[in-house]
Amino acid sequence: MKKITIIGGGASGTLLAVNLLRNAGDHELEINLVERRSKIGRGVAFGTEKDSHLLNVPAGRMGAFPDDIEHFHRWLTATGHTFDSHDFVPRKIFGEYLREVFTDAAESSAKHVTLNLIDDEAVDMSVNNDSGEVILRSGEIIQTDRVVLAFGNFMPPHPSVADLSFTESVMYFQDPWNSRLYETIKRDNSLFVVGTGLSMVDVALHFHRHGHQGKIYAISTRGLLPAPHELGHTYPTFADELKSMTRITDMLKAVRRHIKIAETDGSNWRAVIDSLRPATQELWLNLPLAEKRYFKQHLSRYWNVARHRMPAEVAAILDEMQANGRLEILKGRLTDITHDGTKFTVKYKTLNNQHGVEADALVNCIGSESSFSKIETEFVRNLIGRKHIRNDELNLGIDATPDGQVIGKTNAPSKVVFTLGTALKGILWESTAIPEIRTQARTLALKLLAD
Ligand SMILES: Cc1cc2nc3c(=O)[nH]c(=O)nc-3n(C[C@H](O)[C@H](O)[C@H](O)COP(=O)(O)OP(=O)(O)OC[C@H]3O[C@@H](n4cnc5c(N)ncnc54)[C@H](O)[C@@H]3O)c2cc1C
């Protein structure tokens, strides 16, 4: 009997379990899915209960299986929802879908497959050449042949200012997904949001929909908002042209040239960026480390706003909020944050000028901490301390092979410890959204079953 233990029952862990269940064939298999939250398939993204928190990918492309990307939209129709395949559906509905996909796979799995759902938190792990032990917070120890780290997103780092005493205020919200934020903020409270990406968009949209009257400030170094989606454009792939390139600046020139062609032909820059998606991981893997570092430092912000877009109707609301002064997007570098017991004073710098803003609450929308050596959870601290995992060279995730074999103290790909999803961001660059995760989940399941 092969025992596979998955740590984390968000989208990555759940889809891996689904693929193991569906492809088990004649294998005698025990799958342990360990999740510290009460609900499987939710994780950070799909655990929200707010209708205003929408998927940022249209329904027609969010299917759970790489060979059936329409599956989610068909499920929506079959379950009585009236969404179009171009619609951006509330994320909580996608969470329900994942749960049902998982339940279906569990119910139709073969008799020789055992699935254990373990409502607990992994806190430590020991590994030898061909097996491991996972230690849970309850004290239970799971003996296992393979461990898959599907731990996804973590708390964001605090804003990088020298004095962090402001973090002790109850009006500082390090976790923008914690319901405490929505329960605590009063209608006329002013909010200062650190970050101008999709998490900030969620926060602003939620307060807008609930008639919030206080002003919302949001800051990032470039002050860039995610670009709005504009569906219906296509562009033929030109990835082969980029595959021979090993310099980011050459790639950038080629992309700009194709954007000009697209715009002359009545298409759109978005279609050019999207045409690269199937090849992005391969292009990234071909790049020398110095070029990856250059991209991370100088271009990733622009890539992120172009690639991780928001629905056009959401962009229209943010425009309106900016026009009527409810939302102000700031561009600059934070230099100091203090809290005097009543208000936060946030200081930031633009080129040569220092500015200051006061707000009642401070919301951290910087995004998940990616440097594992700085992550504070007991499990990650133990994994790092025991050298089962280490940061990748870009500090964007953990060191591993592109197909998820974790590289730790032996410097060789582990035969026991695997990963997928966000932890592979440094290795694959695009590794955090469902289109990548569903492919990884399937490939990794087949690999684990075959080895
Ligand atoms: C706010 C937000 C919105 C997003 N929207 C979209 C979208 O619209 N479309 C899209 O394609 N992608 C979206 N994404 C990307 C998203 O990260 C992925 O789609 C997906 O949800 C990631 O799932 P995951 O399982 O890898 O991580 P997570 O969702 O973070 O799940 C990891 C799970 O592991 C559990 N866990 C961690 N450590 C332990 C431990 N030691 N013991 C037990 N359990 C543990 C956690 O409790 C959690 O449930 C969004 C991300 C965020 C943050």
The ligand as a Tripos MOL2 file, in Angstrom:
@<TRIPOS>MOLECULE
LIG
   53    58     1     0     0
SMALL
NO_CHARGES

@<TRIPOS>ATOM
      1 C1         -7.2220   36.6570   -2.7080 C.3       1 LIG1
      2 C2         -6.8240   35.7470   -3.8190 C.ar      1 LIG1
      3 C3         -7.6220   35.6350   -4.9430 C.ar      1 LIG1
      4 C4         -7.2820   34.7700   -5.9660 C.ar      1 LIG1
      5 N1         -8.0950   34.6700   -7.0540 N.ar      1 LIG1
      6 C5         -7.7920   33.7750   -8.0220 C.ar      1 LIG1
      7 C6         -8.6410   33.6090   -9.1540 C.ar      1 LIG1
      8 O1         -9.6410   34.2940   -9.2970 O.2       1 LIG1
      9 N2         -8.3040   32.6870  -10.0970 N.ar      1 LIG1
     10 C7         -7.1730   31.9400   -9.9750 C.ar      1 LIG1
     11 O2         -6.9060   31.1230  -10.8510 O.2       1 LIG1
     12 N3         -6.3470   32.0920   -8.9150 N.ar      1 LIG1
     13 C8         -6.6180   32.9860   -7.9500 C.ar      1 LIG1
     14 N4         -5.7740   33.1570   -6.8960 N.ar      1 LIG1
     15 C9         -4.5520   32.3790   -6.8380 C.3       1 LIG1
     16 C10        -4.7320   31.2990   -5.7780 C.3       1 LIG1
     17 O3         -3.6390   31.4040   -4.9210 O.3       1 LIG1
     18 C11        -4.8270   29.9320   -6.3490 C.3       1 LIG1
     19 O4         -5.7990   29.8700   -7.3320 O.3       1 LIG1
     20 C12        -5.1770   28.8590   -5.2900 C.3       1 LIG1
     21 O5         -6.2330   29.2560   -4.4980 O.3       1 LIG1
     22 C13        -3.9970   28.5180   -4.4600 C.3       1 LIG1
     23 O6         -4.3550   27.3940   -3.7210 O.3       1 LIG1
     24 P1         -3.3140   26.6960   -2.7780 P.3       1 LIG1
     25 O7         -3.9540   25.4700   -2.3020 O.co2     1 LIG1
     26 O8         -2.0060   26.5460   -3.4700 O.co2     1 LIG1
     27 O9         -3.0610   27.7440   -1.6030 O.3       1 LIG1
     28 P2         -4.0240   28.2310   -0.4520 P.3       1 LIG1
     29 O10        -5.3030   28.7000   -0.9980 O.co2     1 LIG1
     30 O11        -3.2380   29.2240    0.3360 O.co2     1 LIG1
     31 O12        -4.3020   26.9360    0.4230 O.3       1 LIG1
     32 C14        -3.3040   26.3300    1.2070 C.3       1 LIG1
     33 C15        -3.9870   25.5770    2.3210 C.3       1 LIG1
     34 O13        -3.0000   24.8880    3.0590 O.3       1 LIG1
     35 C16        -3.3580   24.9280    4.4250 C.3       1 LIG1
     36 N5         -2.1460   24.7370    5.2230 N.ar      1 LIG1
     37 C17        -0.9970   25.4480    5.1470 C.ar      1 LIG1
     38 N6         -0.0970   24.9740    6.0240 N.ar      1 LIG1
     39 C18        -0.6850   23.9420    6.6530 C.ar      1 LIG1
     40 C19        -0.2420   23.0590    7.6840 C.ar      1 LIG1
     41 N7          0.9800   23.1570    8.2320 N.pl3     1 LIG1
     42 N8         -1.1050   22.0990    8.1170 N.ar      1 LIG1
     43 C20        -2.3620   21.9970    7.5830 C.ar      1 LIG1
     44 N9         -2.8220   22.8220    6.6170 N.ar      1 LIG1
     45 C21        -1.9900   23.7790    6.1500 C.ar      1 LIG1
     46 C22        -3.9950   26.2860    4.6160 C.3       1 LIG1
     47 O14        -4.8610   26.3140    5.7260 O.3       1 LIG1
     48 C23        -4.7370   26.4700    3.2850 C.3       1 LIG1
     49 O15        -6.0720   26.0660    3.3640 O.3       1 LIG1
     50 C24        -6.0950   34.0280   -5.8760 C.ar      1 LIG1
     51 C25        -5.2830   34.1560   -4.7330 C.ar      1 LIG1
     52 C26        -5.6400   34.9990   -3.7080 C.ar      1 LIG1
     53 C27        -4.7490   35.1170   -2.4940 C.3       1 LIG1
@<TRIPOS>BOND
     1     1     2 1
     2     2     3 ar
     3     2    52 ar
     4     3     4 ar
     5     4     5 ar
     6     4    50 ar
     7     5     6 ar
     8     6     7 ar
     9     6    13 1
    10     7     8 2
    11     7     9 ar
    12     9    10 ar
    13    10    11 2
    14    10    12 ar
    15    12    13 ar
    16    13    14 ar
    17    14    15 1
    18    14    50 ar
    19    15    16 1
    20    16    17 1
    21    16    18 1
    22    18    19 1
    23    18    20 1
    24    20    21 1
    25    20    22 1
    26    22    23 1
    27    23    24 1
    28    24    25 2
    29    24    26 1
    30    24    27 1
    31    27    28 1
    32    28    29 2
    33    28    30 1
    34    28    31 1
    35    31    32 1
    36    32    33 1
    37    33    34 1
    38    33    48 1
    39    34    35 1
    40    35    36 1
    41    35    46 1
    42    36    37 ar
    43    36    45 ar
    44    37    38 ar
    45    38    39 ar
    46    39    40 ar
    47    39    45 ar
    48    40    41 1
    49    40    42 ar
    50    42    43 ar
    51    43    44 ar
    52    44    45 ar
    53    46    47 1
    54    46    48 1
    55    48    49 1
    56    50    51 ar
    57    51    52 ar
    58    52    53 1
@<TRIPOS>SUBSTRUCTURE
     1 LIG1         1 GROUP 0 **** ****
